[in-house]
Amino acid sequence: MNKGQKSEEDESSKALLEANMKLAVLEEKLNSEKKSFSNLDLE
């Protein structure tokens, strides 16, 4: 395997990790919003 191919794989791995982190943050925000909405429904 040549160096060019390896660095491309590294770049896509980094991009994938970043995307997963962003997704996790968005999911946390969504979950906390859902909780606050359900709290409003109960009142």
Distance bins in CASP14 RR format, pairs under 12 A and 6 or more apart:
PFRMAT RR
TARGET T0000
AUTHOR 0000-0000-0000
RMODE 2
METHOD distances of the structure
MODEL  1
1 7 0 0 0 0 0 1 0 0 0 0 0
1 8 0 0 0 0 0 1 0 0 0 0 0
1 9 0 0 0 0 1 0 0 0 0 0 0
2 8 0 0 0 0 0 1 0 0 0 0 0
2 9 0 0 0 0 0 1 0 0 0 0 0
3 9 0 0 0 0 0 1 0 0 0 0 0
3 10 0 0 0 0 0 1 0 0 0 0 0
4 10 0 0 0 0 1 0 0 0 0 0 0
4 11 0 0 0 0 1 0 0 0 0 0 0
5 11 0 0 0 0 0 1 0 0 0 0 0
5 12 0 0 0 0 0 1 0 0 0 0 0
6 12 0 0 0 0 0 1 0 0 0 0 0
6 13 0 0 0 0 0 1 0 0 0 0 0
7 13 0 0 0 0 0 1 0 0 0 0 0
7 14 0 0 0 0 0 1 0 0 0 0 0
8 14 0 0 0 0 0 1 0 0 0 0 0
8 15 0 0 0 0 0 1 0 0 0 0 0
9 15 0 0 0 0 0 1 0 0 0 0 0
9 16 0 0 0 0 0 1 0 0 0 0 0
10 16 0 0 0 0 0 1 0 0 0 0 0
10 17 0 0 0 0 0 1 0 0 0 0 0
11 17 0 0 0 0 0 1 0 0 0 0 0
11 18 0 0 0 0 0 1 0 0 0 0 0
12 18 0 0 0 0 0 1 0 0 0 0 0
12 19 0 0 0 0 0 1 0 0 0 0 0
13 19 0 0 0 0 0 1 0 0 0 0 0
13 20 0 0 0 0 0 1 0 0 0 0 0
14 20 0 0 0 0 0 1 0 0 0 0 0
14 21 0 0 0 0 0 1 0 0 0 0 0
15 21 0 0 0 0 0 1 0 0 0 0 0
15 22 0 0 0 0 0 1 0 0 0 0 0
16 22 0 0 0 0 0 1 0 0 0 0 0
16 23 0 0 0 0 0 1 0 0 0 0 0
17 23 0 0 0 0 0 1 0 0 0 0 0
17 24 0 0 0 0 0 1 0 0 0 0 0
18 24 0 0 0 0 0 1 0 0 0 0 0
18 25 0 0 0 0 0 1 0 0 0 0 0
19 25 0 0 0 0 0 1 0 0 0 0 0
19 26 0 0 0 0 0 1 0 0 0 0 0
20 26 0 0 0 0 0 1 0 0 0 0 0
20 27 0 0 0 0 0 1 0 0 0 0 0
21 27 0 0 0 0 0 1 0 0 0 0 0
21 28 0 0 0 0 0 1 0 0 0 0 0
22 28 0 0 0 0 0 1 0 0 0 0 0
22 29 0 0 0 0 0 1 0 0 0 0 0
23 29 0 0 0 0 0 1 0 0 0 0 0
23 30 0 0 0 0 0 1 0 0 0 0 0
24 30 0 0 0 0 0 1 0 0 0 0 0
24 31 0 0 0 0 0 1 0 0 0 0 0
25 31 0 0 0 0 0 1 0 0 0 0 0
25 32 0 0 0 0 0 1 0 0 0 0 0
26 32 0 0 0 0 0 1 0 0 0 0 0
26 33 0 0 0 0 0 1 0 0 0 0 0
27 33 0 0 0 0 0 1 0 0 0 0 0
27 34 0 0 0 0 0 1 0 0 0 0 0
28 34 0 0 0 0 0 1 0 0 0 0 0
28 35 0 0 0 0 0 1 0 0 0 0 0
29 35 0 0 0 0 0 1 0 0 0 0 0
29 36 0 0 0 0 0 1 0 0 0 0 0
30 36 0 0 0 0 0 1 0 0 0 0 0
30 37 0 0 0 0 0 1 0 0 0 0 0
31 37 0 0 0 0 0 1 0 0 0 0 0
31 38 0 0 0 0 0 1 0 0 0 0 0
32 38 0 0 0 0 0 1 0 0 0 0 0
32 39 0 0 0 0 0 1 0 0 0 0 0
33 39 0 0 0 0 0 1 0 0 0 0 0
33 40 0 0 0 0 0 1 0 0 0 0 0
34 40 0 0 0 0 0 1 0 0 0 0 0
34 41 0 0 0 0 0 1 0 0 0 0 0
35 41 0 0 0 0 0 1 0 0 0 0 0
35 42 0 0 0 0 0 1 0 0 0 0 0
36 42 0 0 0 0 0 1 0 0 0 0 0
36 43 0 0 0 0 0 1 0 0 0 0 0
37 43 0 0 0 0 0 1 0 0 0 0 0
END
